[in-house]
Amino acid sequence: MIERIRAHAKEAVERENIEDPSALSSVLRLPMNGVQLKEDYVLFAHFELLKRLLADNVDKIRFCFDHDSGIRAACLATFVEEIKAERADATCTSLSRMD
């Protein structure tokens, strides 16, 4: 499993645009029925909801995420004021710690 995680992280870093999700294919495609929400919108909505639920109810919020640039961007953009005021921390894990 660690090797699969490393391979996925390596593939993401090697993309020309790290923010661009994997290309669509016969396996990965848009849904035949219904809608598909853009990943960025879902991530930002998730962190906005966390902010509403947590910001006024806890003393400190700590985020720890992997190499997913979308999650990192959504978290930092949403909680920027809390991070500046030291009411929130955000860190990125290193795959080397999994050895």
DOMAR-507490 format. One record per atom (N, C-alpha, C): x, y, z; residue in one letter; atom name; residue number from 0. Coordinates in steps of 0.001 Angstrom, whole numbers. Layout:
BEGIN
      px      py      pz r  a   k
       X       Y       Z a CA NUM
...
//
This chain:
BEGIN
      px      py      pz r  a   k
     818   -1178       0 m  N   0
       0       0       0 m CA   0
     876    1262       0 m  C   0
    1944    1243     762 i  N   1
    2835    2402     802 i CA   1
    3405    2684    -581 i  C   1
    3748    1618   -1301 e  N   2
    4284    1801   -2660 e CA   2
    3236    2404   -3585 e  C   2
    1978    2014   -3438 r  N   3
     907    2597   -4259 r CA   3
     740    4079   -3943 r  C   3
     825    4429   -2663 i  N   4
     715    5838   -2270 i CA   4
    1874    6636   -2854 i  C   4
    3068    6087   -2742 r  N   5
    4246    6762   -3300 r CA   5
    4112    6933   -4814 r  C   5
    3651    5897   -5494 a  N   6
    3490    5961   -6951 a CA   6
    2464    7029   -7330 a  C   6
    1374    7092   -6572 h  N   7
     344    8099   -6841 h CA   7
     906    9512   -6617 h  C   7
    1641    9711   -5532 a  N   8
    2243   11017   -5254 a CA   8
    3252   11384   -6332 a  C   8
    4049   10421   -6768 k  N   9
    5049   10658   -7821 k CA   9
    4363   11051   -9120 k  C   9
    3283   10363   -9470 e  N  10
    2534   10674  -10689 e CA  10
    1977   12092  -10620 e  C  10
    1460   12479   -9469 a  N  11
     896   13825   -9323 a CA  11
    1973   14890   -9489 a  C  11
    3131   14682   -8879 v  N  12
    4228   15648   -8953 v CA  12
    4767   15766  -10371 v  C  12
    4731   14677  -11131 e  N  13
    5284   14677  -12484 e CA  13
    4348   15266  -13533 e  C  13
    3070   15494  -13172 r  N  14
    2148   16100  -14138 r CA  14
    2607   17508  -14485 r  C  14
    2360   17907  -15709 e  N  15
    2730   19249  -16146 e CA  15
    2048   20303  -15275 e  C  15
     785   20064  -14957 n  N  16
      28   20954  -14072 n CA  16
    -487   20095  -12925 n  C  16
     122   20229  -11742 i  N  17
    -234   19371  -10601 i CA  17
   -1687   19564  -10179 i  C  17
   -2272   20712  -10483 e  N  18
   -3660   20978  -10117 e CA  18
   -4652   20268  -11041 e  C  18
   -4202   19792  -12188 d  N  19
   -5064   19152  -13174 d CA  19
   -5282   17687  -12797 d  C  19
   -6545   17270  -12608 p  N  20
   -6775   15865  -12272 p CA  20
   -6417   14955  -13444 p  C  20
   -6363   13668  -13190 s  N  21
   -6044   12708  -14243 s CA  21
   -7017   12855  -15408 s  C  21
   -6518   12584  -16607 a  N  22
   -7339   12714  -17818 a CA  22
   -8470   11690  -17825 a  C  22
   -9560   12055  -18483 l  N  23
  -10677   11126  -18624 l CA  23
  -10292   10009  -19584 l  C  23
  -10851    8828  -19346 s  N  24
  -10585    7679  -20205 s CA  24
  -11851    6840  -20260 s  C  24
  -11769    5651  -20840 s  N  25
  -12934    4773  -20883 s CA  25
  -13307    4283  -19489 s  C  25
  -12340    4312  -18564 v  N  26
  -12607    3899  -17184 v CA  26
  -13061    5090  -16349 v  C  26
  -12375    6227  -16504 l  N  27
  -12745    7453  -15809 l CA  27
  -13488    8351  -16789 l  C  27
  -14770    8539  -16548 r  N  28
  -15558    9359  -17461 r CA  28
  -16665   10064  -16694 r  C  28
  -17290   11020  -17336 l  N  29
  -18399   11731  -16728 l CA  29
  -19577   10775  -16557 l  C  29
  -20443   11018  -15579 p  N  30
  -21576   10105  -15348 p CA  30
  -22568   10116  -16514 p  C  30
  -23172    8963  -16762 m  N  31
  -24173    8847  -17833 m CA  31
  -25463    9564  -17428 m  C  31
  -25797    9536  -16144 n  N  32
  -27000   10192  -15612 n CA  32
  -26598   11066  -14436 n  C  32
  -27348   12118  -14193 g  N  33
  -27059   12969  -13051 g CA  33
  -25968   13970  -13358 g  C  33
  -25292   14400  -12317 v  N  34
  -24259   15419  -12463 v CA  34
  -22993   14989  -11734 v  C  34
  -21925   15595  -12115 q  N  35
  -20671   15403  -11403 q CA  35
  -20190   16775  -10970 q  C  35
  -19956   16931   -9671 l  N  36
  -19496   18208   -9160 l CA  36
  -17994   18331   -9365 l  C  36
  -17561   19518   -9693 k  N  37
  -16127   19771   -9853 k CA  37
  -15455   19569   -8498 k  C  37
  -14366   18835   -8511 e  N  38
  -13657   18477   -7279 e CA  38
  -13326   19705   -6430 e  C  38
  -12874   20778   -7065 d  N  39
  -12507   21985   -6319 d CA  39
  -13689   22538   -5532 d  C  39
  -14878   22543   -6134 y  N  40
  -16057   23073   -5454 y CA  40
  -16393   22239   -4231 y  C  40
  -16287   20934   -4354 v  N  41
  -16576   20041   -3234 v CA  41
  -15575   20264   -2104 v  C  41
  -14295   20402   -2445 l  N  42
  -13271   20620   -1425 l CA  42
  -13496   21934    -679 l  C  42
  -13748   23010   -1410 f  N  43
  -13966   24295    -754 f CA  43
  -15239   24263      89 f  C  43
  -16294   23634    -403 a  N  44
  -17531   23520     376 a CA  44
  -17290   22724    1657 a  C  44
  -16493   21667    1573 h  N  45
  -16173   20849    2740 h CA  45
  -15472   21689    3810 h  C  45
  -14462   22456    3418 f  N  46
  -13739   23261    4398 f CA  46
  -14572   24429    4909 f  C  46
  -15446   24978    4074 e  N  47
  -16360   26024    4556 e CA  47
  -17294   25459    5624 e  C  47
  -17777   24242    5420 l  N  48
  -18635   23607    6425 l CA  48
  -17852   23347    7711 l  C  48
  -16624   22835    7585 l  N  49
  -15795   22630    8775 l CA  49
  -15592   23938    9533 l  C  49
  -15365   25009    8803 k  N  50
  -15165   26311    9441 k CA  50
  -16406   26722   10227 k  C  50
  -17576   26555    9626 r  N  51
  -18824   26907   10317 r CA  51
  -19041   26053   11557 r  C  51
  -18700   24776   11466 l  N  52
  -18914   23865   12583 l CA  52
  -17888   24042   13696 l  C  52
  -16641   24390   13342 l  N  53
  -15561   24366   14320 l CA  53
  -15073   25724   14802 l  C  53
  -15014   26703   13935 a  N  54
  -14293   27942   14224 a CA  54
  -14713   28610   15528 a  C  54
  -15979   28643   15836 d  N  55
  -16438   29311   17059 d CA  55
  -16629   28346   18227 d  C  55
  -16362   27063   18016 n  N  56
  -16648   26063   19040 n CA  56
  -15420   25380   19630 n  C  56
  -14257   25664   19088 v  N  57
  -13024   25050   19601 v CA  57
  -11942   26125   19743 v  C  57
  -10962   25826   20598 d  N  58
   -9882   26791   20803 d CA  58
   -8856   26758   19679 d  C  58
   -8579   25552   19166 k  N  59
   -7538   25404   18140 k CA  59
   -7948   24302   17174 k  C  59
   -7686   24523   15898 i  N  60
   -7964   23536   14847 i CA  60
   -6623   23128   14250 i  C  60
   -6419   21825   14088 r  N  61
   -5168   21337   13487 r CA  61
   -5501   20464   12281 r  C  61
   -4935   20829   11149 f  N  62
   -5104   20060    9918 f CA  62
   -3774   19416    9551 f  C  62
   -3833   18184    9125 c  N  63
   -2660   17468    8646 c CA  63
   -3090   16743    7378 c  C  63
   -2507   17104    6246 f  N  64
   -2929   16492    4994 f CA  64
   -1746   15973    4203 f  C  64
   -2059   15161    3185 d  N  65
   -1024   14551    2358 d CA  65
    -657   15486    1212 d  C  65
    -204   14931     127 h  N  66
     302   15728    -993 h CA  66
    -784   16168   -1975 h  C  66
   -2034   16098   -1588 d  N  67
   -3124   16515   -2462 d CA  67
   -3191   18042   -2484 d  C  67
   -2821   18628   -3597 s  N  68
   -2746   20088   -3686 s CA  68
   -4117   20745   -3584 s  C  68
   -5167   20062   -4019 g  N  69
   -6514   20637   -3926 g CA  69
   -6972   20773   -2492 g  C  69
   -6737   19738   -1684 i  N  70
   -7108   19792    -268 i CA  70
   -6308   20889     429 i  C  70
   -5026   20930     158 r  N  71
   -4161   21938     776 r CA  71
   -4641   23350     418 r  C  71
   -4923   23591    -846 a  N  72
   -5362   24921   -1286 a CA  72
   -6697   25311    -658 a  C  72
   -7641   24385    -626 a  N  73
   -8961   24680     -51 a CA  73
   -8855   24980    1438 a  C  73
   -8064   24194    2148 c  N  74
   -7886   24401    3586 c CA  74
   -7238   25748    3866 c  C  74
   -6122   26025    3206 l  N  75
   -5394   27261    3469 l CA  75
   -6206   28494    3076 l  C  75
   -6939   28420    1981 a  N  76
   -7750   29562    1557 a CA  76
   -8907   29807    2523 a  C  76
   -9516   28742    3001 t  N  77
  -10669   28873    3881 t CA  77
  -10276   29321    5288 t  C  77
   -9181   28790    5797 f  N  78
   -8776   29056    7172 f CA  78
   -7619   30048    7286 f  C  78
   -7400   30866    6279 v  N  79
   -6252   31774    6273 v CA  79
   -6248   32707    7487 v  C  79
   -7381   33266    7847 e  N  80
   -7432   34194    8982 e CA  80
   -7181   33459   10298 e  C  80
   -7713   32258   10432 e  N  81
   -7492   31470   11639 e CA  81
   -6023   31064   11775 e  C  81
   -5396   30741   10648 i  N  82
   -3973   30372   10662 i CA  82
   -3125   31586   11034 i  C  82
   -3423   32738   10438 k  N  83
   -2681   33965   10759 k CA  83
   -2815   34314   12245 k  C  83
   -3997   34090   12813 a  N  84
   -4250   34406   14219 a CA  84
   -3806   33273   15149 a  C  84
   -3206   32239   14585 e  N  85
   -2720   31066   15327 e CA  85
   -3826   30325   16062 e  C  85
   -5052   30396   15522 r  N  86
   -6167   29591   16031 r CA  86
   -6295   28293   15248 r  C  86
   -5471   28158   14180 a  N  87
   -5460   26942   13363 a CA  87
   -4042   26679   12880 a  C  87
   -3722   25409   12771 d  N  88
   -2444   24960   12214 d CA  88
   -2735   24075   11015 d  C  88
   -1874   24116   10020 a  N  89
   -2013   23252    8847 a CA  89
    -628   22734    8476 a  C  89
    -486   21417    8419 t  N  90
     799   20815    8071 t CA  90
     597   19755    7007 t  C  90
    1683   19459    6309 c  N  91
    1671   18443    5265 c CA  91
    2524   17269    5732 c  C  91
    1991   16055    5627 t  N  92
    2739   14877    6049 t CA  92
    3763   14506    4995 t  C  92
    4734   13760    5412 s  N  93
    5770   13268    4508 s CA  93
    5633   11763    4367 s  C  93
    5685   11263    3149 l  N  94
    5588    9827    2933 l CA  94
    6758    9077    3558 l  C  94
    7877    9740    3748 s  N  95
    9041    9062    4317 s CA  95
    8792    8634    5760 s  C  95
    7852    9241    6435 r  N  96
    7529    8859    7800 r CA  96
    6830    7507    7873 r  C  96
    6347    7027    6742 m  N  97
    5627    5762    6720 m CA  97
    6543    4555    6681 m  C  97
    7825    4774    6502 d  N  98
    8784    3658    6417 d CA  98
    8958    2975    7752 d  C  98
//
